[in-house]
Amino acid sequence: MFPFASLLSLVLLVPHLVAAGPCDIYASGGTPCVAAHSTTRALYSAYSGALYQIIRGSDSATTDIHPLSAGGVANAAAQDSFCSGTTCLISIIYDQSANANHLTHSPAGTAGTGTDPGGFNNQAAADGAPVTLNGQKAYGVFVPPGTGYRNNNAVGTALGDAAEGMYAIFDGTHYNNDCCFDYGNAEKNNNDPGNGHMEALYFGLGTGFGTGGGSGPWLLADLENGLFTGPNTAVNPNNPTITDRFITGVLKGEPGNNWALRGGNSNSGVLTTYYGGARPTPGYNPMSKEGSIILGTGGDNSIRGQGTFYEGAMVSGYPFDATENAVQQNIQQAGYAVTSLVSGPVINVGSSVSLRATTACCTDRYIAHTGRTVNTQVVNSGSTNALKLSASWNVVTGLGNSGCISFESRDTPGSYIRHSGFELFVDANDGSAIFASDATYCPKAGLNGQGNSLRSFSYPAHYFRHFNALLYAASNGGPSDFDATASFNDDVSFVVSAAFA
């Protein structure tokens, strides 16, 4: 029987195994995947099944997105075609392992569900996180607060103090300071029964427990009732502030009071061990893992965190560092890169524009504002200069993402269109990260075939929409009256022209 190092060498060097995926590498190290989730690519070299399912806003039809070939990148063109002229959400993230541990939107937990008390979490916009892998387009899972996926009946995942490992790729620029943007092992009843009932990767600015060096964000371990990077709540200077666009997080634990947290740049370099050793106290040795799988939420359905997930897997047993290092090499070979968040007619940064409604009732109305309130008003060449100014906007580089745009009021310099409670307002920039994010919009081709639709950067399932002459960040078929499906495509499509004033 070959030793592990020889098996790993075969996986990496034998020509017909060069295309081995992360789960092939884990299996070669004796720690097979028990769950494998990715919307961007296959995680086994032979996998050609469905990666994820999307649901279409216009008719609630669904379709599965497969890799272009076995072991390959997701067929983004199939998604784009299916969703053309409407909106789509990710309804299922399929498990590529034999265990069928698929993820669907998370039900309510004791931490609540935000805008929909007692109900299921929101599903992620299917086009919220475009990337390329070696030049081929794919989509990740963009998770704003209130969005999450779960499987409370997972098979093969670690229970109690059993050994397990996991990895995930996150967007190192998308995070906040709330709980909990997680991927990993959690409770089966969406409740918090106490310390040690979770073992999941967290990314963000969560504080109050253990933190890394600098000002964050950090990769941390959510072990329930604590985000940790060591044996206690002290600062761990070996866990660095994240500055990379794509990051690999690795977490593993085993009986005998031992666990480790590792991380690195998904595009270059090696994995670094941030911590390895004894578990926190009290209540974390032995562990009481329950085996559910979560993505985007905490174990009790804490849903205030945000982040972006591209791929990840959970494995049986405690992986060798060498196995994880080989997975990191595979990730780098996958070639993750950023791509444009915008499409359709170009809205040039530096221009001044007015935006006309295209719904049949309202083609003489433009997006304007009265004080803070953003609305539509009838504007024409005979209108007062004050009204013309209120319907004119400076296009600037997106405050929250330089790939998108923000709209500065022409008559109130330094104030921008931003959403708050999904209503649009003109507010002065307060310099906060949340303002910047909520004032950033990503244009795409108008859903009704005219002009542009303006998708929220922070909540990609939401678009500029006029409804009863007021402007909202509306979702197609969401819980509010302004989310109504009737005339949605028309109400979110605007023709962009030179500014009135």
LOKOL-626925 format. One record per atom (N, C-alpha, C): y negated, x negated, z; residue in three letters. Coordinates in steps of 0.05 Angstrom, whole numbers, plus 5000, padded with zeros to 4 digits. Atoms other than C-alpha are relative to their C-alpha. Layout:
<recs>
YXZala ...
</recs>
This chain:
<recs>
502449835000met 500050005000met 497549825000met 502550165001phe 493249724980phe 498350045024phe 502149964979pro 488149595035pro 497650144987pro 502349845010phe 481750005030phe 498349854981phe 501850155017ala 477649445000ala 501149984971ala 498950015027ser 482549384942ser 499850264985ser 500349745012leu 482550134930leu 497250044990leu 502849975008leu 474950134929leu 499349844976leu 500550175023ser 474849564880ser 501150134975ser 498949875023leu 479349954834leu 498250234991leu 501849785007val 474750564837val 497549904986val 502650105011leu 468650134821leu 500449844974leu 499850205022leu 471649654770leu 501850084978leu 498149935022val 477449954731val 498550184980val 501649865019pro 474350204666pro 500250315001pro 499849715002his 477250914666his 499250135026his 501049884975leu 474751014738leu 497149955004leu 502850064996val 467650784727val 498450255006val 501449754997ala 465351514724ala 500750145026ala 499249874975ala 468151654794ala 497550115013ala 502249874985gly 463752134833gly 500149945029gly 500050054971pro 461852104906pro 502550095014pro 497649904986cys 467852524927cys 502549854992cys 497850175008asp 472652084887asp 499949745017asp 500450244984ile 469751484925ile 500850055029ile 499249934973tyr 470451834992tyr 503050025003tyr 497149974999ala 477652014976ala 501449725000ala 498750275002ser 479251284958ser 499849855026ser 500350134974gly 476751085027gly 501550155022gly 498449864980gly 481451585062gly 498550215015gly 501649794988thr 475952085079thr 499250204979thr 500549825022pro 476452645028pro 497850205006pro 502049794997cys 470853145017cys 501450275007cys 499149734993val 471953815050val 498050214990val 502049835012ala 465554105020ala 498249824983ala 501650165018ala 461453854961ala 498050194985ala 502049815010his 454854194941his 497949854984his 502150125016ser 450154014885ser 499250194977ser 500949855023thr 445854384835thr 499249824977thr 500950195021thr 444453754795thr 502349874985thr 497850145014arg 451353454778arg 502650065014arg 497449994989ala 458753454789ala 500449765019ala 499550214981leu 460953044850leu 502849894999leu 497350115007tyr 468052924824tyr 499949944971tyr 500050085028ser 469352564759ser 501350214982ser 498549805016ala 474053124736ala 498950285003ala 500949734994tyr 469953714760tyr 498450124977tyr 501549875021ser 467654194706ser 499550305007ser 500449724992gly 467254844746gly 497050055005gly 502849914996ala 460955224765ala 498849845023ala 501650144979leu 455654844805leu 498550205017leu 501649804985tyr 451355444824tyr 499850254983tyr 500549755014gln 449856164806gln 497150075003gln 502749904999ile 443056454789ile 500050304995ile 500449715004ile 440657174791ile 497350044987ile 502449965017arg 435457424741arg 498450235011arg 501749804989gly 429457814765gly 499750254983gly 500549785017ser 428858264705ser 502250225001ser 497849815001asp 435758594710asp 502249955021asp 498050084980ser 439458274769ser 502649904989ser 497750125011ala 444457974721ala 500449725012ala 499450264989thr 447857334744thr 501549834979thr 498450185017thr 450656724709thr 500549745016thr 499350254987asp 454056084732asp 499149774982asp 500850245014ile 451255404713ile 502149785005ile 498050215000his 456454864697his 498849734993his 500850265011pro 455954124684pro 500350004969pro 499850025029leu 454953934611leu 502849904991leu 497350095004ser 461653584615ser 501249945027ser 498650074975ala 466853414668ala 498749765013ala 501250224986gly 463552984720gly 497049964993gly 502750055010gly 456753074687gly 497850155014gly 502449884990val 449753334698val 500050304993val 500149715004ala 448254074704ala 498750074973ala 501049905026asn 446754474641asn 497450155005asn 502649884995ala 439354604654ala 499150184978ala 500849845023ala 438454874584ala 501150285002ala 498849744997ala 443155444600ala 498450175020ala 501849864981gln 438855634660gln 497450084987gln 502649945012asp 432455584621asp 500250234980asp 499649785019ser 435256044567ser 500450265014ser 499349764985phe 438056554616phe 497550115014phe 502349914984cys 431456584655cys 497550024984cys 502349995016ser 426756574596ser 498650275002ser 501549764999gly 421257084604gly 500350165026gly 499749864975thr 423057264675thr 500349795022thr 499650184977thr 424556954744thr 502949995006thr 497250024990cys 431156704773cys 500049875027cys 499550114974leu 433656544842leu 502849885001leu 497350124996ile 439556114865ile 501450185019ile 498649814983ser 444556614893ser 502549885013ser 497750144989ile 450656164904ile 499949714994ile 499550295006ile 451555414911ile 503049955005ile 497150014999tyr 458855304896tyr 501049735013tyr 498650234990asp 463354824934asp 501849894979asp 498450135020gln 466454334886gln 502749915010gln 497350074989ser 472254164933ser 501950244997ser 498049795002ala 478654564935ala 499850215022ala 500149824977asn 476454924999asn 498350254995asn 501649775007ala 471655414965ala 498050065022ala 502049964979asn 466355315019asn 497350044987asn 502449945014his 460955634977his 497850095019his 502349934984leu 453955745004leu 498550234988leu 501749785008thr 450256405000thr 497750035020thr 502450004983his 443656615031his 500850085029his 499349994972ser 443856575106ser 499350265013ser 500749764985pro 444257195150pro 498249935024pro 501850044977ala 439657285210ala 501449875023ala 499050124976gly 440556895274gly 498150055023gly 501649944977thr 437656885343thr 497249884998thr 502750115004ala 431656475318ala 498450184982ala 501549825016gly 429657055273gly 499949924971gly 500150055029thr 428357105198thr 497350034989thr 502750015010gly 420857075192gly 499150274989gly 501249765013thr 418357595142thr 502050234998thr 498049795004asp 424857995142asp 501850015025asp 498550004975pro 427058095215pro 502650154997pro 497549875000gly 434358255221gly 501549984974gly 498750015026gly 435958105148gly 500749724992gly 499350265011phe 438257545104phe 497649834993phe 502250185008asn 434056935088asn 499450034970asn 500750005029asn 430556865021asn 501849804985asn 498650195017gln 433956524963gln 497949834986gln 501850205012ala 430855914929ala 499550074971ala 500649985029ala 427255954862ala 501749804985ala 498250175016ala 431855674809ala 498649774987ala 501550215014asp 426355264777asp 498049855018asp 501950114982gly 422855014839gly 500049705003gly 499850294996ala 425254294838ala 501349864976ala 498950145023pro 426254004768pro 500049705003pro 499750305000val 428653284762val 501549924974val 498250105021thr 432252854711thr 502049815013thr 497950194993leu 438752464720leu 500649844975leu 499750175024asn 438851884671asn 498950154975asn 501449875022gly 434052284628gly 500850294994gly 499149735005gln 437852944631gln 498950195022gln 501349814981lys 434153534663lys 502050145017lys 498449834982ala 436953884724ala 498150115021ala 501749884980tyr 434354294782tyr 501349975028tyr 499250014973gly 434754174857gly 499550275014gly 500449764984val 434154684913val 497449965017val 502650024986phe 426854754936phe 500050215022phe 499749824977val 426955055006val 497350035015val 502349954984pro 420455355033pro 500850145026pro 499349864975pro 420255655104pro 501050284993pro 498949745004gly 424456285107gly 502350014980gly 497850025020thr 429656045056thr 502349845012thr 497750154989gly 436755825073gly 502650114990gly 497349935010tyr 444055825054tyr 502149935022tyr 498150044978arg 450355845098arg 502850104992arg 497249905002asn 457855925102asn 501149995029asn 498949994972asn 460356155171asn 503050025001asn 497049995001asn 467656175148asn 501149764985asn 499250245015ala 468255465122ala 502849915009ala 497350104997val 475155155115val 500049704999val 499650295001gly 477054435132gly 497949835013gly 502250144987thr 470554245167thr 500849935028thr 499350104974ala 470653875233ala 499550205022ala 500349834977leu 471654265297leu 500249835025leu 499950154975gly 470454045368gly 498949724997gly 500850285001asp 470153285373asp 501349854977asp 498750125023ala 473853165308ala 498149834984ala 501750185016ala 471352605263ala 499250134974ala 501049905026glu 467052775203glu 497849814991glu 502350135011gly 461952475157gly 498650184979gly 501549845020met 456652735108met 497849834989met 502450125012tyr 451252525061tyr 498450224986tyr 501749825016ala 445452875026ala 497749844987ala 502450115013ile 439852704978ile 497850215003ile 502449844996phe 432952984996phe 497649894985phe 502650085011asp 425952964968asp 498449895024asp 501350134978gly 422352465013gly 497050075002gly 502849924999thr 415552784998thr 499750295008thr 500149724994his 417353505016his 501250055028his 499149974973tyr 417653655090tyr 497750135016tyr 502149924981asn 413853935150asn 500949925028asn 499450084972asn 413953875226asn 501550215015asn 498649784987asp 418054495240asp 503049984997asp 497150004999cys 425354645252cys 501150234983cys 498650265003cys 429854585216cys 501049994971cys 498950055027phe 431154325146phe 502549835003phe 497550134994asp 438454155156asp 502150034977asp 497549965016tyr 444954035117tyr 502249895017tyr 497750104984gly 451453995155gly 501550215016gly 498149844984asn 455954275209asn 498450155022asn 501549834981ala 453354855252ala 501850225012ala 498649784986glu 455255465294glu 500950214980glu 498949805018lys 459356025263lys 498850285005lys 501149744994asn 455356595294asn 497050014999asn 502950015003asn 448156385279asn 498550015027asn 501250014974asn 446856305353asn 499949715011asn 500250264987asp 445255715399asp 501550015026asp 498549994975pro 450855655451pro 499749755017pro 500450244983gly 448654965476gly 500249744985gly 500050275012asn 448454215464asn 502749944987asn 497650115013gly 453353895416gly 501550194982gly 498649815017his 455154505375his 499349964970his 500850065027met 452054205312met 500349704994met 500250285009glu 452353565271glu 499150014971glu 501249965026ala 447553605213ala 497849804995ala 502350175008leu 442553175175leu 497550175000leu 502749885000tyr 435253355186tyr 498049814987tyr 502250165010phe 429153115148phe 497450145005phe 502649894995gly 422053215170gly 498549855022gly 501750124979leu 416953085224leu 500750115028leu 499249894974gly 420853415281gly 499749805022gly 500450184976thr 418753125348thr 500850155025thr 499249884975gly 419953265421gly 502749915009gly 497450124994phe 426752915419phe 499849714993phe 500150275010gly 428552245389gly 498549994974gly 501450035025thr 424052005333thr 500349714991thr 499950275011gly 423751405287gly 497349865004gly 502550164998gly 418350875281gly 497850114982gly 502349915016gly 411451005252gly 499550295004gly 500949724998ser 408651695239ser 501850204987ser 498249825013gly 414451985200gly 499250074972gly 497549854991pro 417752355167pro 502349815003pro 497650164994trp 424652125188trp 502550164992trp 497349894999leu 431952255176leu 501050005029leu 499049974972leu 434752515242leu 502650165000leu 497549854997ala 441152825268ala 499450255017ala 500249754984asp 440853555290asp 502750055013asp 497549974984leu 446153595345leu 499950255017leu 500749764985glu 443454265372glu 498549935025glu 501950044978asn 437854295422asn 499049715001asn 501150275002gly 435653615398gly 500349884972gly 500050175025leu 433853195337leu 500049715009leu 499650264988phe 436352495351phe 500349784979phe 499650245015thr 436351795324thr 500949775018thr 499050194981gly 439551455383gly 501350155023gly 498649884978pro 442751595451pro 498350175018pro 501749854982asn 436651925482asn 497550094984asn 502449905013thr 429552175466thr 498049784994thr 501950215005ala 426351495459ala 499549954970ala 500650085027val 423051235396val 502049784991val 498250205011asn 427950845352asn 498549854978asn 501550145021pro 423950315314pro 501649924976pro 498350075023asn 429950175270asn 500350234980asn 500049775018asn 429250865239asn 497250024988asn 502750035011pro 423450785191pro 498850264990pro 501449785014thr 418251275166thr 500849994970thr 499149975028ile 420551525097ile 497649994981ile 502150005021thr 416151345037thr 501250034972thr 498749985026asp 421251424980asp 500150284990asp 499949745013arg 421352004931arg 502750135003arg 497249904997phe 428952074933phe 501349845022phe 498850134977ile 432551914998ile 502950085004ile 497249954993thr 439851865017thr 500249995030thr 499550004971gly 441652075088gly 503050015004gly 497250024993val 448451925119val 500350045030val 499549954972leu 451152195185leu 503050025004leu 497249984994lys 457952115217lys 500549985030lys 499350014971gly 461352205285gly 503050005003gly 497150014995glu 468152095316glu 500550015030glu 499450004972pro 471752175382pro 499749725012pro 500450254987gly 470651635433gly 497049945004gly 502950034995asn 463151755440asn 498649804981asn 501250185021asn 461051435374asn 498950164977asn 501149885024trp 456451655318trp 498049814988trp 501850185015ala 451951345266ala 498250164981ala 502049885019leu 445751525225leu 499149784982leu 500750205019arg 444351145161arg 498250134978arg 501649895021gly 439451215103gly 499049784981gly 501150195020gly 436250895042gly 498750154977gly 501349915024asn 432550974977asn 502250074979asn 498049925019ser 436751374927ser 499849874973ser 500350135026asn 434050964869asn 500549705001asn 499750294998ser 434750244896ser 500649925028ser 499550114974gly 437049814953gly 502550115013gly 497549944986val 442449885005val 499450215022val 500249834976leu 443850375061leu 499549835025leu 500650144975thr 441050155128thr 501150185023thr 499149854977thr 444350355194thr 497650025020thr 502349954981tyr 438750665236tyr 501050005029tyr 498849994973tyr 443350775295tyr 503050024998tyr 497149974997gly 450650685314gly 500749955029gly 499350044972gly 453450785384gly 500550265014gly 499449784982ala 453951265442ala 498350254993ala 501449755004arg 451851995437arg 497950055022arg 502049924979pro 445952305474pro 501450135024pro 499149854976thr 446852605543thr 497950195009thr 497349924995pro 448253095571pro 501050194979pro 498949795016gly 452953545533gly 500849934971gly 499350075027tyr 454253145470tyr 502549824998tyr 497450145000asn 460652785490asn 501850135020asn 499349975028pro 465353075473pro 498350214986pro 501449805016met 462253475416met 501550265000met 498849735001ser 463454215407ser 499450134973ser 500649915027lys 462654275332lys 501650254992lys 498849745006glu 464154965303glu 500850034971glu 498950015027gly 465054815229gly 498650174979gly 501649875020ser 459955265195ser 498549804984ser 501750185017ile 455854965138ile 497350134995ile 502749905004ile 448355045134ile 498549834980ile 501850145017leu 443054855084leu 497250135002leu 502849904999gly 435554935098gly 499250135025gly 500649874975thr 436055245167thr 501349855023thr 498650104977gly 437955075238gly 502550165006gly 497549864993gly 444355285271gly 499650285009gly 500649734991asp 441155895303asp 498150144980asp 501649905022asn 437656035236asn 497049965004asn 502850094999ser 431155685254ser 499149954971ser 500650005029ile 427655775187ile 497249914993ile 502750095004arg 420855445194arg 499849744984arg 500150255014gly 422754785162gly 499950034970gly 500150005029gln 421954595089gln 501049734990gln 499050255013gly 424954085042gly 501350074974gly 498649975025thr 428653974977thr 502749865002thr 497350105000phe 436153864970phe 501049974972phe 498950045027tyr 439553574908tyr 503049995000tyr 497150014998glu 446653414929glu 500849915027glu 498950094975gly 451053294989gly 502950085003gly 497149944996ala 458153305015ala 500649955030ala 498950044973met 461953345081met 502849914997met 497450125003val 468252945092val 501650025026val 498250014977ser 474252935138ser 500549715008ser 499650274991gly 474752315181gly 497349855002gly 502350164996tyr 469851765198tyr 499849784978tyr 499950185023pro 467951395133pro 499349725007pro 500850284998phe 467650645128phe 497149974989phe 502650065012asp 460650365116asp 500349924971asp 499650085028ala 463450065052ala 500350244982ala 499749765016thr 465350755027thr 497250124995thr 502749885003glu 458351015040glu 498249824983glu 501650185017asn 455350395008asn 500750044970asn 499249955028ala 459450544945ala 498950264990ala 501249745007val 457051264946val 497149964993val 502850065006gln 449950994949gln 499749874973gln 500150125027gln 451250564888gln 500450214978gln 499549795019asn 453951174852asn 497550174996asn 502549845001ile 447651564870ile 497949864983ile 502050155016gln 443251014842gln 500750004971gln 499249995028gln 447351004778gln 499450274988gln 500649735011ala 446051754771ala 497150024990ala 502650025012gly 438751574758gly 498150235005gly 501949784994tyr 434652104795tyr 497249914994tyr 502950065007ala 427452134770ala 498550275000ala 501849765001val 421552614773val 499550084972val 500849905026thr 419653054715thr 497950215005thr 502349824997ser 414053544701ser 500750265013ser 499849744987leu 413154154744leu 498750234984leu 501549815016val 409054504690val 501150034972val 499249955028ser 410354814622ser 498050194988ser 501749815013gly 407055264572gly 497349894992gly 502750105009pro 399755224548pro 498849835021pro 501150204982val 396154634578val 497450115012val 502549954986ile 390754764630ile 499049735009ile 500850274996asn 386854124631asn 498549965026asn 501550094977val 384653794696val 497349914990val 502850075007gly 377053714693gly 498650224984gly 501249785014ser 375954354654ser 499150215019ser 500849774985ser 372554984678ser 501050244985ser 498549785014val 376255634663val 499450275013val 499749734990ser 376456374671ser 502750114992ser 497249915004leu 383056754675leu 500050314997leu 500049725006arg 383857434642arg 502750135004arg 497549854997ala 389157944661ala 501050094973ala 498849915025thr 394058154606thr 501450275003thr 498849744997thr 396758804635thr 498350204984thr 501549825018ala 394859374588ala 497650145012ala 502249864986cys 390559714640cys 497549845003cys 501950174987cys 386459114655cys 499149764984cys 500650235017thr 385058664596thr 497149924999thr 502950084997asp 377558674611asp 499449895027asp 500450094973arg 378658414681arg 500849715003arg 499650284996tyr 378357694704tyr 500449945030tyr 499750084972ile 380457334768ile 497349915010ile 502650064989ala 374157304811ala 500350015031ala 499849984971his 372457324885his 497550145011his 502249884985thr 368157724933thr 500249895028thr 499750144975gly 366957284993gly 502649844999gly 497450144999arg 373857025013arg 502150144982arg 497949845013thr 377657584977thr 500149944970thr 499650045028val 380557414909val 500950264987val 499549755012asn 380658004862asn 499749984970asn 500750005028thr 379958214790thr 497650184997thr 502449855005gln 373358464764gln 499450004970gln 500849995028val 370658694697val 497749814995val 502050205005val 366758114669val 499649984969val 500550035028asn 363358054601asn 497449854997asn 502450165006ser 357457714567ser 497550125013ser 502349884987gly 352658224598gly 500050005030gly 499850014971ser 354958104669ser 497949825012ser 501950184986thr 350357784720thr 501049725002thr 499250284997asn 350457034727asn 501749965025asn 498550034975ala 352957114798ala 502950094996ala 497249915005leu 359057524775leu 501449804982leu 498750195017lys 360357034719lys 500949755015lys 499250234984leu 360356464769leu 502450065018leu 497849934982ser 365056834816ser 502650014985ser 497649985017ala 369956894757ala 500549734986ala 499750265013ser 369556154739ser 501149805020ser 498550184982trp 373855594767trp 500249734988trp 499650275008asn 374154844764asn 503049935003asn 497250094998val 381154574749val 500149725010val 499850274988val 382753974793val 502949935004val 497350104994thr 388853554806thr 501050155025thr 498849854977gly 393553934853gly 499649865026gly 500550124974leu 391553814925leu 502549935014leu 497550054987gly 398753844947gly 502149864984gly 498150145018asn 402253554886asn 498449934975asn 501750095022ser 398853144832ser 501150094973ser 498849905025gly 403553434779gly 499150284993gly 500849725004cys 400454124787cys 496950015003cys 502949985000ile 393354394793ile 499150185024ile 501449824981ser 388454724842ser 497550114987ser 502349875012phe 382755194827phe 497750005021phe 502450014983glu 375955034859glu 498050214990glu 502049805006ser 370855584862ser 497549874988ser 502450115012arg 364855454816arg 497550065017arg 502349934984asp 360055814862asp 500249935029asp 499650094972thr 362955544927thr 501449734999thr 498750265002pro 364254804916pro 501449915026pro 498450084977gly 369554514962gly 501850215011gly 498249794993ser 373055184968ser 501950064977ser 497949995020tyr 379555334932tyr 501650265004tyr 498149774997ile 384355914917ile 502449905014ile 497650074985arg 389855874968arg 501350265010arg 498749764990his 395056364993his 500449975030his 499549994971ser 395656575066ser 501250285005ser 498649754998gly 400657115084gly 500550134973gly 499549935027phe 401857145009phe 497750174987phe 502449905012glu 394857414997glu 498349774992glu 501750225010leu 389956984957leu 497250025012leu 502750024989phe 383456754988phe 498649764988phe 501650245006val 377756274971val 499149895027val 500650134974asp 377355805031asp 499249714996asp 500850285000ala 374155145046ala 502449835007ala 497850184995asn 379054565044asn 499749885028asn 500150114973asp 380554385116asp 501449735003asp 498750264999gly 384253745097gly 502850005009gly 497350004990ser 390853975124ser 502150004978ser 497850015020ala 397553875089ala 500750284991ala 499249735008ile 399054615091ile 497950134982ile 502049895018phe 392354795059phe 500449884972phe 499650135026ala 393554285004ala 502450124985ala 497749895013ser 400454554990ser 499650284991ser 500349725007asp 398455284991asp 497750044980asp 502149985020ala 392555144945ala 500849874973ala 499050145024thr 396954824891thr 501850194985thr 498649825017tyr 399755194832tyr 500949854975tyr 498850145023cys 404254984774cys 500250194977cys 499949825023pro 402855324707pro 502649984985pro 497849995019lys 408455544662lys 499250214979lys 500549815021ala 408655964599ala 500050285012ala 500249734989gly 406456684614gly 502650154997gly 497449865000leu 412557104632leu 500150234980leu 500049795020asn 410257654584asn 499449894972asn 500550125026gly 409157154528gly 497149944994gly 502850055004gln 401657114537gln 499049805021gln 501450184982gly 397756534567gly 501849865019gly 498550154979asn 400256244633asn 500750185023asn 499549904973ser 403656464696ser 499749775019ser 500750214981leu 401556074758leu 501850025024leu 497950004979arg 407355904804arg 499049845024arg 500750144976ser 406055714876ser 501749745003ser 498550244994phe 407954994891phe 501550025026phe 498650004974ser 409655134964ser 502150225002ser 498049795001tyr 413455784949tyr 500550074971tyr 499849985030pro 415955714877pro 501050274990pro 499349735009ala 418756424875ala 497650194998ala 502449834999his 411556684882his 498049914979his 501950045021tyr 406256754828tyr 497450145005tyr 502549855001phe 398956944821phe 500750284989phe 499649735011arg 399257704813arg 497750185008arg 502049804993his 393958234809his 501450265006his 498749754992phe 395958874845phe 497850175014phe 502249834990asn 390959444857asn 497549835002asn 502450165004ala 385558954835ala 499749775020ala 500050234982leu 387258444890leu 502049804991leu 498250225009leu 390757774880leu 501849925023leu 498050084981tyr 397157584915tyr 501749784989tyr 497950175008ala 402457054913ala 502650165003ala 497949795000ala 407957544894ala 502649894989ala 497450065010ser 415357484884ser 501150244986ser 498949795017asn 419357894834asn 502150165016asn 498249834985gly 422558454875gly 500249935030gly 500050074971gly 420758174944gly 499550245018gly 500249784981pro 419658585007pro 497450155002pro 502649874998ser 412258745000ser 499450184976ser 500649825022asp 409159294957asp 498949844976asp 501050155023phe 405658764915phe 502149834986phe 497750135013asp 412558474898asp 501550184981asp 498649815016ala 414459094859ala 500749894973ala 499150105026thr 418458954796thr 498650124977thr 501349875023ala 414759454753ala 497549844992ala 502250145012ser 409859094707ser 499749715011ser 500350264987phe 411258434744phe 499249794979phe 500550215020asn 411458004681asn 497150014989asn 502749975009asp 404858294656asp 498049925021asp 502050044979asp 401358254723asp 499849715008asp 500150284992val 403057514732val 499349824976val 500750155024ser 400857304662ser 497050024994ser 502950015003phe 393657084649phe 499349824976phe 501050165022val 390056834588val 497749835010val 502050204989val 385956204604val 498049944977val 502250065019ser 379256104569ser 497949845014ser 502250154988ala 372955704579ala 498650185020ala 501349864978ala 369155894641ala 497650164991ala 502549845006phe 363856444638phe 497649845007phe 502450144991ala 359155994676ala 500849745014ala 
</recs>
